[in-house]
Amino acid sequence: MELKNEKKQEWFKWAALGLICANLFVWLVLAESGRQKFTEVRFFDVGQGDAAFVQTARGTQIIIDGGPGNSVLEKLGRAMPFYDRQIDWMILSHPDSDHLSGLLAVLENYRVDNIVWSGIGKDSDECRQWEAMIAREGARIFEVSAPDRFSLDAGDVVVEILLPESESAGAKESSNNLSVAARIIHKNRAFLFAGDIDAKKEALLFGANPDLRADVLKIAHHGSKYSANEEFTAGLATAAAVISCGKDNRHGHPHSETLDLLEKYDIKTLRTDDDGNIVFRTDGERVFVRTQK
C-alpha cells in the first residue's frame, strides 16, 4: 500500500511539473507577442559580410543575407525566442560567400517558408549547395527583379525590389551589380538594402527612381569607395547609414571617401566593426536606434 502511495505521489509530482512547464511556455509566447509593438531591423555584426534580421510589429520575420561562416546562428539565437525554429522570409542579395555562407547554416537549422533571390547563380560550390538546399526546403521560391513587391502584415509592411532589372538574367555584369536591392517600408519609414552594387549602378537606380527615399540606408559593398554615388546617397534624404564590415578587414573597408561623403551630408553613420549589432525600431513614424556590443 505504501509503495502505491509513493508511485501516486511521484505521478502527481511529474504531472504538476509538466503543467507548470506548459503554463510557462504559454506565458513566454504571450509575453513575446505583447512585447513586439515595433518593427525591428537588426544589422548583425558578422565580420566582413552582411546579415540583417527584420521582425515586424505583427511578428513576420525576414532574414537578409547571412554573412560569412555560421556566426549568424548565434545572432539569431539571441534575436528570436528559443522555441522559434521557423523564419517567414529569406532574402539573398547575391551569391558571394560573405552574403551567402551563413544562409546555408540557417537553412540547416530553421524552416524557411519563402525564399527570395534573383535566380542568377555563379560557378561556386556554395552557390550549387544553395540551389540544392532551397530545392529541398519546400519553401515558396521567388526569383525576383524590379519592380516586384510583397505586401506583408495586411499592407503595413511592404518589400519593394529595386534591382536587378528584369533583363539582367543574362547580363554580363559582376555578381555585385546583379544584387537584389530591396526597400522595406513600414508605413512612413523605409530601410534600403543596397547589396554590393557599385556607384554607377546606384546612379542608374536613382536616375530611374528620382523620388526614391530611405530613412536608413545599408551602404553598399561594406563602404567601398566604388559604391558611394553622391547623387544617390544625398538624394535618398537618408537620416542614418549602416556599414557592415569586419574589424581591420584586409580590404580597408569602409574607405575614407565613403565616410567623407556621409559626413558631408550629415548622415549619422553606424558601423558593425565599431558598434557591434545595430538595432532600429520603428512604429512607422518614429525611428529609434541602439547598438549592442
N, C-alpha and C positions, 0 to 999 in steps of 0.2 A: 504493500500500500504506500509506504514511504517512497519507494522508487518511482511509483506512478506520479505522485505529487511533485517529485523533483523534475520529472520529464515534463509535466504540465507547466511548472514554473519556468523551465527552460524555453518551452514553446512560446509562452506569453512574453518572455523577455525578448526573443528574436522578432516576434510579431510587432511588439512595441517599437523596437529599433527600426524595423522596416517602415512603419508608419511615420516615424519621425523623419527618416531619410526622404520619404515621398513628399511629406509636407515641406521639408527644406528645399527640395528641388522645385516645387511649385512656387514657393516664395522667391527663389532666385530668378525664376523666369519672369514672374510678375514685377520684381524689382528692376530687372534689366529692361523690360518693356516700358515701365513707367519712367525710367531714367532718361531714355533716349527721346528727347524732345527737339533736338537739333540734328541737322545733317553734319556729320563729322567727316573731314577729309584729312587723312594721316599720310604724311610722306615719311616712309621708313628710312632710317639710317642703315643701309645695307652695304656700305662701302662704295666702290666705284661702279655704280649702276643705278637703276631706277626701280622703285617699288612703292606703290601707293595703295591705300585701302580706304574705301568710302563706305560709310554706313548712314543711310538716310534716316530721316526722322521717323519713318514707318518701319525701319529695320531692314530694308533692302541692302545687301552687301555686294560691293563691287571691288575686285582687285585689279589693279592696272600695273602690269609688268611685275616681275618677281626678283629682279636683281641677280647678281651672280651667286652661285652656290645655293645653300639652303637656309641661310640666316633668316629669310623671310618667315619661316615656320615659327621661330621663337617670337618674332614680332606679332604674327597673327595670334599666337597663343596668349599674348598679353592684351590684344585688342578685342578678341572675341571670347565669349563665355566658354568655359572648359567643355561644356556638353554640346557645343555647336560645332558640328563637323560638316556643315554644308555652306557653300558660297553661291549666291544667286547668279552673279555675272563675273566673268573673267575676260579682261581685255589685254591682248598682246599688241604692243605698238609695232614691233618688228622683231625678227628672229635672231638678233645679235645676242651673244651669250650673256652680256651684262643686263639684259632685259628679260631673256627667256629662261635662263637656267633655273631660277627659283620657282617659276611656274610649273616646271616638271615635278618639283618636290611637292608643290601644293596639290597637283593632280593625284599624286600618290597617297596623299593624306586627307583630302577633303573630297566630298562630292560636289561637282560643279554643274549647275543647271543650264547655263547659257555661256557660250564661248564666242568672243568677237575678235576677229583679226582680219588682215587684208586678204588672206589666202595666197599671198606672194611669199613663197619659201626661199630658202637658199641651200646651197650644197654644203651641208654640215651634218654631222652625226646628231647634234642636238635638235636641229630642225626636223630631221627624219623621225627622231624619237617623239617630238611634239606631235607631228602629224599622225603617228601611230597611236599615241595616247589619247588624243582627242577623238579619234575614230572609235576607240573602245569606250570612251567615257559615257556615252549615251546622252550627252547634252545636246541641246539645240546649237548648231554652229552657224554663225553669221559671217560670211565673207563680205566685208563692207567697203564702201567707198562713199565719198561725198556725193550728194547731201543726205545720206541715210540718217535716221534719227530713231531713238527709242524713248517712249513715254513710260515712266515708272511712277509708282505711288499715286495713281489716279491723276496723273498730269502734274503733280507737284515737283517732280524731278524729270528733267529731260537730258538725254545724252545725244549730242549732235556730233556727227562725224564730219570733220572739216577736210581731211586728207586720208588716204590718197585720192586722186582724181579717178573717175571711173575707167579711164583709158590707160591706167598705169600698170595693168597686169603684165603686159609685155614690154614695158618701158625699160630702156637701158639706163637706169639710174641706180645710185647706190642704195643699199638697204636702208640707210639713214633717211634718205629723201623719199622712200616709199613707206615711211612710218605712218601708222594710224594716228592722226592728231584729233583729239576729241575735246569737246567742251561739255562739262557737266553743269547744269543750271538748276538751282533750287530757287524757285520763284524769281526774285530780282537779283540774285547773286550767282556769279559764274566762275568756274575754275577751268582753266585751259591747260591741257596736257599736250605738249608740242612734240613728244617723241624725241628724235635726234635730227630733225630737219635742219638744213643749213640756212644761212642768211638769205640766199637767193630764193629759196622755197618760201621762207617767211614773207618776203616782199611780194611774191606772186599770190600767196594766200591772202594777204591784206589788200592787195590790189583788187582781188576778186570779191572781197568782203569788207569794203571800207567802213561799214557800220559795226564791225566785229568788236566786242568789248569783253573784258575779263577782269574780275576783281583780283584774282590770284592767277599768276602765270607760272607754270612749271617751265623753267628755262630749258630750251632745247640743248641736247648734247652736253649736259653736265657743265654748262657755262663756257663752252669753247668759243674762241674769238670768231670762229667761222659760222657761228649760229646765233648771231645777235644783230639783226637788221634794225636800224634806228627807227625807221618809219613804223615798222610792225610793233616794236617794243613800246614806243611812245604813243602810238595811235590806239592801242588797246585800252588806254586810261586805267592801267593796272595800278592797284594800291600796293600789292605785295608780290614779290617774286621768290620762287624756291629753286635753289640749285642743289641737285642731288649728285654728290661726288664723294670719293673716298679721301681720307686724310693722307696728305703727302703723296697723292697718286702720281704715277710716272708720266702722265700727260700734262701735268701742270694745271689741271682744271681746278677752279674756274680761272680763266685768263683775265688779266687786268683790263683789257679792252671791254670785256663784258661788264665787269664790276664798275668801271668808269661810266659806261652808258647808263646803267641802272641808277647810279648816284646822280648823274646829270639830270634825270627826270624825277628825282626824289622818290624813287620806288624802294620801299622797305625790302631789304634782301635778307633772306634766311638761307642757311647752308647746312646740309646734313653733316658735313665733316666738322663743322664748328658747333652747331646747335643740337645735334642728335635728331631724334624724331621730332617732326614738326606737325602740330595738330591744329587744324582750323575747325571752328564750329560756326554754323550759321543757321538762323531761323528763317532765312530768305530775305532778310532786311539788314540785320547787323551781322558783322563777322568778327569773331574773336580768334586769337591765336595764342598757343603756348608751346613751349619746347620741352622735350624730355631727354635728358642725357642717359 
